[in-house]
Amino acid sequence: MSEAFRVLRIAFESREALEREYEANLVNGGLFIPGARALLYGEPVLVFVELPFADRTLELEGRVVQTIPIEFERNGGRAGVALEMSDPPLEIRRVIEEAIDRPMLDEVAGGSGNRLAARSVAHVRARVRIPGSAEIEGRTRNLSLAGVLVAIEADPPPVGQDVTVAIVHPTSGEECEIPGRVARHDIAEDGRVRGLGIQFVVAQGAADETMAYLNQVKAVEHARRLGGITGSIDTLGLNDLILSFGQCVPCGRFTLMNRGEIGTVHVASGVITSAQMGAAIGLKALVRMAAWKNGNFEFHANLEPDEDAPGLGLPIEAALLETARFIDETRPGAGPAVPANAGLRVEHREIDLDDPVLSKIERQILDRAGVGTKVSRLLDTIQEPDALIETAIVDLIERGAVRLEVAA
């Protein structure tokens, strides 16, 4: 007997309609049921799948990963509930084929119907661990059972480097460490490495467990995407996007994508609770994303921020006004340019950190800078306009407190 205590229904009037849903969603472990429903995140459900054309009703189990309120329909969304199915896609396919007494997708899929190894969009946290070096924080762009593409902002390991990738489950926070090898660099137009293509190298004894975990992650991400709102950033712009969607739900997450870069903004009760884009956090992340004129966004309601997400905690209007101020104070000519890829060496003997002459920004620079600390890192993490940070760096250089080290 099922442990689910809520019952949902969905009907497919024809085999073709069932095949379309299977090909689009069930094969990826998700299902979206339209309609206004008050369900809790993580709530187990029992779904009656009605098949009038076969005179059968199937019972599938799942759990809620997202509930879309009716208010979203005026912004282009669909009210309903997105589910992560409990059974793996191959088991769901077996149940369906048994019910309709014929193979699924024999014409559509060319006889195979196997989509389990396909690459799918997944924006989950990942940590790339390199032997003898610091780990790199990133977010996956797509994921398959063979490998992953991770968006990064840090210095990349070389192609061929053995690494371990920790894929973070988007709902439980659990981590699965998967050994792999850097197969390629994803290069931006400016020559910067913006992503790592990593091929998994999994021992035979761990293959089944790893496959099951990756399929879970893919299923959750697919189910979320079913109920989300997607579109182009240039249609509204960051400010209008956050104002339009962020004030009509209790909480939610924006995922913004531009040329391989990924940023996230969490909102709750009219407040931006956190924002991150690569190494940039808080207001600085909003400033970086506000500069994007193109790209795409996804908005998913009722998603809480990660437990260790850097906090912001500003009302939406106040955060956007501060973002605009930062941008105005960092326009061309607002301050001296300092090479972003340059490093800073702190000469602690030359200055006392308690010196009252030091400004707040200068203290933050001296506190965070170490041997080889890049200017770009300071610009991303200090919550002040870039031009003011650059001016403070120049002042500290002139006073002998720090030395600029420009890479050859």
Residue, then its C-alpha position, 0 to 999 in steps of 0.5 A: m500500500s502506498e504511503a502517499f496521503r494525497v491523491l492527484r489525477i491526470a488523464f490522457e485521452s489518446r496513446e499519442a498524448l501519453e507518448r508526448e508526455y512520456e517523451a517530454n517528461l516521464v522519461n526524465g523522471g518528472l510530471f507536471i499536473p496543472g491546476a490550483r492546488a495547495l500542496l507542501y514541498g516534499e509532500p508524497v502523492l499518489v497519482f492516478v494516471e487515467l488512460p481511457f483509450a486503454d480502459r486502464t488507470l495506473e498508479l504512480e508515486g512521487r513527491v512535490v518539488q514545486t507548487i505554482p500558484i494561480e497568480f503566475e498565470r498572468n505572467g506566463g506561467r502555469a498553475g499546478v504542481a511539479l512532481e519528482m516520480s519515485d520509480p526510475p524512468l525504465e520502471i515507469r516505461r515498463v508499467i505503461e507498456e504493460a498497461i497499454d499492451r504495446p511498446m512505447l515510442d517505437e515510432v518516435a524513438g526509432g525503437s530504442g526509447n532510451r533517454l537515460a544517458a541523454r544530456s539534460v539541463a541542470h543548474v545545481r551546485a557543484r564543487v570541483r576538487i583538485p588534488g593538492s589544490a583548493e576546490i572550485e565552487g561552481r554550478t552545473r549547466n548540463l548533466s548526463l550519466a557520462g559527464v558534466l559541464v560546470a560553470i566556474e569563475a576561478d582559474p581552471p585546472p588544465v585539460g587532462q587533470d584528474v579531479t573529483v566532482a561533488i554534485v549537490h542534490p538540489t533538495s536534500g543538500e546531499e553530496c555525491e563525489i564522482p571521480g573524473r577528468v577535465a575533458r575540455h574548457d568552455i571558452a568565452e569570447d574574451g578568451r576566459v575559461r567560463g566552464l569545465g567539461i568533465q568526463f566521469v571516471v566511475a569504478q565498476g562497483a560504484a556505477d549503479e549507485t552513482m547512476a541512481y544518484l545522478n538520475q535523482v538529480k536530473a529528475v528533480e531539476h526536470a520536474r522544477r523546470l516543468g512548472g517554472i517560468t522561462g524567458s529572455i532577459d532582454t524582454l524585461g531586464l533584471n529589475d522588472l523581472i525581480l519586481s514582477f515575479g518576486q513580489c507575488v510568491p512567498c519565496g522563489r529563485f531566479t536563475l539567470m544565464n548569459r553566455g555560459e555564466i550563471g547567477t542566482v537570486h533568491v526572494a522571499s516575502g518581498v526581500i532579496t535574501s541572497a544573490q550570487m554570480g560566480a565569486a560575486i555575492g550580494l549587491k555585487a552579484l546583482v550589479r554583474m547580472a544587471a549589466w547583462k543585456n541578453g541571456n535567459f532566465e528561469f523562475h521557480a516558485n517556493l524554492e528556498p536558498d541554499e543553507d550556506a548561500p551568502g545573505l543579503g536581506l534587503p527589500i527588493e526595491a531597496a536592493l535594486l536602488e542600491t544596485a543602480r547606485f553602484i552602477d552609476e558610481t562605476r561608470p567609465g571615468a568614475g575611478p582609476a582602472v586597476p587590472a582585474n587579473a593583477g594580484l596584490r601583495v600586502e606589506h603589513r609592516e608598512i601600515d597598521l591595520d588599526d590606523p584611523v587614517l584607513s577607510k572602511i574599504e581600505r581595511q576590507i582590502l587589507d583584511r582580504a588581500g593576501v599573496g597573489t589575491k586577485v583584484s577581481r576577487l576583491l571587486d566581487t566580494i567587497q560590497e562597494p562600487d568597483a570605482l571606490i574599491e579601485t581608488a582605495i587600491v591605488d591609494l594603498i599602492e601609493r602609500g606602500a601598503v600593498r604592491l600590485e603584481v601584474a601577471a606576465 
